Amino acid sequence: MDDKGFLYNEKHLEFKNLVIKNARIICPGPIPEIQADIEIENGIIKSMVSDLPIGDIAQYSPIHGNEKIKTNNRRVLIDAKGMVVCPSFMDMHVHLREPGNEDEEDIESGITAALHGGITSICCMPNTKPPVDNQYLVKYILQASVKKGFKVYPVAAMTKKLEGAELTEFGLLKECGAAAFSDDGFCVQDAKLMYEIMRYAKQFDVLLILHEEDYNFSKSGIMHEGYFSAKLGLEGISSLSETVMVARDIMLAKKTKARIHFTHVSSMDCLELIRMAKEDGVSVTCDVTPHHLCFDDECLEHYGTNFKVNPPLRSKEDREALAEALNSGVIDAIASDHAPHIEYEKNTTLKEAAFGVTGMETLFAATYSELVINRKFSFQKYLSFLAQAPYKILGLKSPEIKPGNTAEFVILDLKKENLISRDFFFSKSLNSPFIGQKLTGEVMCTINNGKIGYLKI
């Protein structure tokens, strides 16, 4: 146990048998919730029944005095009364920084942060140093994640060195395990090259995850171009930077029939284009980040560098439109865009600070607070954005809580309130905009690949 009072893969919690008592099980979609005890044996859900017999309760010893978590030499017993059990989450936009910037994050620390956030699958972006534009690095990431017993899906670069000039080897990269392709962090400015990329994507049936930014509208910008950039005397980034590229790539996708996914959408004008494209039969999906849902450009009034992101936090009107687009189905998923930076990259002037914030560990609490508590989304609909849609977009099978399946779920306390502090995080970097914010909802336990990956005691 560390000084935070958490357990993470501690040896004495390795088990062959785990029982979750009094589980209120809620899944995405119209599936009715059920109340059951869940028995897991050798990582597989063995049974889900009411009042599972557990033998002599006196044989169990509380872990560190916690009566809700007990163990003996045969099994671990967790009492989930008053909590919710649901499928674990997928984050389809994460920067692990390895290789190249392991001082900010690495695969191991990123996995730890993910499990703390209830996440058991992630897509890692290719803008590392060197970029993930070759077979060796795709295989390296896959091998490292297998060793940790965690599902990391590498996203390979669309262009060599992320320079937007020459295509990577789509077929070879897909064959060795690339889950999708992206130049995230950069945007291909050449429309003819983007057309060729989409033709190849269609040929190899791969998903393109697109960071949309016309540099003519964004270069030298610090924050959203609007009232607050003018008030603060800071150079703005027009929403046209995003909208122009979204419009271009919708037209190219319609022509090529490629599958495209717009990541971290931020402006209301983009949402209207995406809505019309979906109605027109274009194969397009998109995601939104917690920080774009929870904050707007007014947050930069005090020059807080943890609110400096790309695309920038936009107006209140844009923020409202993002929430409505989730509710109406225009936006398909929520992804963190977890972008860790070490202290000196953020502890500087707003102009000099790096773009990006961490996000995996607050992914659940931030979005649950904003969407379910504040905006009254149904919990099942909300779950679909984290535990179902990302898998569907990537063509992967989402976790299901049923007998015969590998155990892959989270236990949530939906009533727990936390004031987020720097001590909350397992990530190597602490550039979170939610530090100092009170959030509702906490991940109490993450079962990953049939094992306890994270447990709060």
ChimeraX attribute file (.defattr): number of C-alpha atoms within 10 A of each C-alpha:
attribute: neighborCount
match mode: 1-to-1
recipient: residues
	/A:1	12
	/A:2	7
	/A:3	6
	/A:4	12
	/A:5	11
	/A:6	15
	/A:7	17
	/A:8	19
	/A:9	15
	/A:10	13
	/A:11	8
	/A:12	8
	/A:13	19
	/A:14	14
	/A:15	20
	/A:16	16
	/A:17	20
	/A:18	26
	/A:19	25
	/A:20	21
	/A:21	23
	/A:22	22
	/A:23	25
	/A:24	18
	/A:25	20
	/A:26	20
	/A:27	24
	/A:28	21
	/A:29	13
	/A:30	9
	/A:31	9
	/A:32	10
	/A:33	15
	/A:34	15
	/A:35	17
	/A:36	18
	/A:37	23
	/A:38	26
	/A:39	23
	/A:40	26
	/A:41	17
	/A:42	14
	/A:43	22
	/A:44	21
	/A:45	22
	/A:46	20
	/A:47	17
	/A:48	21
	/A:49	16
	/A:50	14
	/A:51	12
	/A:52	16
	/A:53	9
	/A:54	11
	/A:55	8
	/A:56	7
	/A:57	11
	/A:58	7
	/A:59	10
	/A:60	18
	/A:61	17
	/A:62	15
	/A:63	15
	/A:64	11
	/A:65	10
	/A:66	11
	/A:67	14
	/A:68	14
	/A:69	20
	/A:70	20
	/A:71	19
	/A:72	16
	/A:73	12
	/A:74	11
	/A:75	20
	/A:76	23
	/A:77	23
	/A:78	23
	/A:79	16
	/A:80	22
	/A:81	13
	/A:82	12
	/A:83	19
	/A:84	21
	/A:85	26
	/A:86	24
	/A:87	28
	/A:88	28
	/A:89	31
	/A:90	28
	/A:91	29
	/A:92	28
	/A:93	26
	/A:94	25
	/A:95	25
	/A:96	29
	/A:97	24
	/A:98	24
	/A:99	19
	/A:100	15
	/A:101	16
	/A:102	16
	/A:103	13
	/A:104	21
	/A:105	24
	/A:106	20
	/A:107	20
	/A:108	18
	/A:109	17
	/A:110	26
	/A:111	27
	/A:112	24
	/A:113	23
	/A:114	30
	/A:115	29
	/A:116	28
	/A:117	28
	/A:118	34
	/A:119	32
	/A:120	29
	/A:121	23
	/A:122	26
	/A:123	23
	/A:124	28
	/A:125	29
	/A:126	30
	/A:127	25
	/A:128	19
	/A:129	13
	/A:130	15
	/A:131	21
	/A:132	34
	/A:133	28
	/A:134	20
	/A:135	17
	/A:136	11
	/A:137	21
	/A:138	22
	/A:139	17
	/A:140	14
	/A:141	21
	/A:142	18
	/A:143	13
	/A:144	15
	/A:145	18
	/A:146	12
	/A:147	9
	/A:148	13
	/A:149	16
	/A:150	22
	/A:151	19
	/A:152	25
	/A:153	21
	/A:154	27
	/A:155	30
	/A:156	33
	/A:157	30
	/A:158	32
	/A:159	24
	/A:160	18
	/A:161	21
	/A:162	26
	/A:163	15
	/A:164	18
	/A:165	15
	/A:166	13
	/A:167	19
	/A:168	20
	/A:169	17
	/A:170	24
	/A:171	15
	/A:172	12
	/A:173	25
	/A:174	20
	/A:175	11
	/A:176	15
	/A:177	17
	/A:178	27
	/A:179	22
	/A:180	26
	/A:181	28
	/A:182	26
	/A:183	28
	/A:184	22
	/A:185	17
	/A:186	17
	/A:187	19
	/A:188	25
	/A:189	17
	/A:190	10
	/A:191	13
	/A:192	11
	/A:193	16
	/A:194	22
	/A:195	19
	/A:196	14
	/A:197	24
	/A:198	26
	/A:199	18
	/A:200	19
	/A:201	23
	/A:202	18
	/A:203	14
	/A:204	14
	/A:205	16
	/A:206	22
	/A:207	23
	/A:208	27
	/A:209	24
	/A:210	25
	/A:211	23
	/A:212	27
	/A:213	26
	/A:214	21
	/A:215	16
	/A:216	12
	/A:217	17
	/A:218	23
	/A:219	13
	/A:220	13
	/A:221	18
	/A:222	23
	/A:223	27
	/A:224	28
	/A:225	23
	/A:226	17
	/A:227	13
	/A:228	19
	/A:229	20
	/A:230	12
	/A:231	9
	/A:232	12
	/A:233	9
	/A:234	18
	/A:235	18
	/A:236	21
	/A:237	27
	/A:238	22
	/A:239	25
	/A:240	18
	/A:241	18
	/A:242	23
	/A:243	23
	/A:244	16
	/A:245	21
	/A:246	24
	/A:247	16
	/A:248	14
	/A:249	22
	/A:250	23
	/A:251	15
	/A:252	22
	/A:253	21
	/A:254	16
	/A:255	13
	/A:256	19
	/A:257	19
	/A:258	27
	/A:259	20
	/A:260	27
	/A:261	21
	/A:262	21
	/A:263	25
	/A:264	25
	/A:265	24
	/A:266	27
	/A:267	25
	/A:268	21
	/A:269	18
	/A:270	21
	/A:271	22
	/A:272	14
	/A:273	15
	/A:274	23
	/A:275	18
	/A:276	13
	/A:277	19
	/A:278	14
	/A:279	9
	/A:280	10
	/A:281	10
	/A:282	22
	/A:283	17
	/A:284	24
	/A:285	23
	/A:286	23
	/A:287	25
	/A:288	24
	/A:289	22
	/A:290	25
	/A:291	28
	/A:292	27
	/A:293	24
	/A:294	19
	/A:295	18
	/A:296	20
	/A:297	22
	/A:298	17
	/A:299	17
	/A:300	20
	/A:301	12
	/A:302	10
	/A:303	14
	/A:304	16
	/A:305	25
	/A:306	23
	/A:307	28
	/A:308	25
	/A:309	20
	/A:310	22
	/A:311	27
	/A:312	27
	/A:313	27
	/A:314	26
	/A:315	23
	/A:316	16
	/A:317	11
	/A:318	21
	/A:319	22
	/A:320	16
	/A:321	19
	/A:322	25
	/A:323	20
	/A:324	16
	/A:325	18
	/A:326	22
	/A:327	17
	/A:328	11
	/A:329	11
	/A:330	22
	/A:331	23
	/A:332	23
	/A:333	29
	/A:334	30
	/A:335	26
	/A:336	26
	/A:337	28
	/A:338	26
	/A:339	24
	/A:340	29
	/A:341	24
	/A:342	16
	/A:343	13
	/A:344	9
	/A:345	15
	/A:346	21
	/A:347	15
	/A:348	13
	/A:349	12
	/A:350	20
	/A:351	16
	/A:352	12
	/A:353	19
	/A:354	23
	/A:355	23
	/A:356	23
	/A:357	26
	/A:358	27
	/A:359	30
	/A:360	31
	/A:361	26
	/A:362	29
	/A:363	25
	/A:364	26
	/A:365	23
	/A:366	22
	/A:367	24
	/A:368	24
	/A:369	19
	/A:370	19
	/A:371	20
	/A:372	16
	/A:373	16
	/A:374	10
	/A:375	13
	/A:376	12
	/A:377	17
	/A:378	12
	/A:379	16
	/A:380	19
	/A:381	17
	/A:382	22
	/A:383	24
	/A:384	20
	/A:385	24
	/A:386	26
	/A:387	28
	/A:388	26
	/A:389	23
	/A:390	29
	/A:391	22
	/A:392	13
	/A:393	18
	/A:394	17
	/A:395	12
	/A:396	12
	/A:397	10
	/A:398	17
	/A:399	21
	/A:400	19
	/A:401	20
	/A:402	14
	/A:403	15
	/A:404	13
	/A:405	16
	/A:406	22
	/A:407	29
	/A:408	27
	/A:409	26
	/A:410	27
	/A:411	25
	/A:412	22
	/A:413	19
	/A:414	18
	/A:415	12
	/A:416	14
	/A:417	14
	/A:418	15
	/A:419	12
	/A:420	17
	/A:421	14
	/A:422	13
	/A:423	10
	/A:424	15
	/A:425	21
	/A:426	19
	/A:427	23
	/A:428	19
	/A:429	19
	/A:430	23
	/A:431	25
	/A:432	26
	/A:433	23
	/A:434	24
	/A:435	18
	/A:436	12
	/A:437	12
	/A:438	14
	/A:439	23
	/A:440	21
	/A:441	20
	/A:442	25
	/A:443	25
	/A:444	23
	/A:445	26
	/A:446	31
	/A:447	23
	/A:448	24
	/A:449	18
	/A:450	23
	/A:451	23
	/A:452	25
	/A:453	28
	/A:454	25
	/A:455	22
	/A:456	16
	/A:457	17
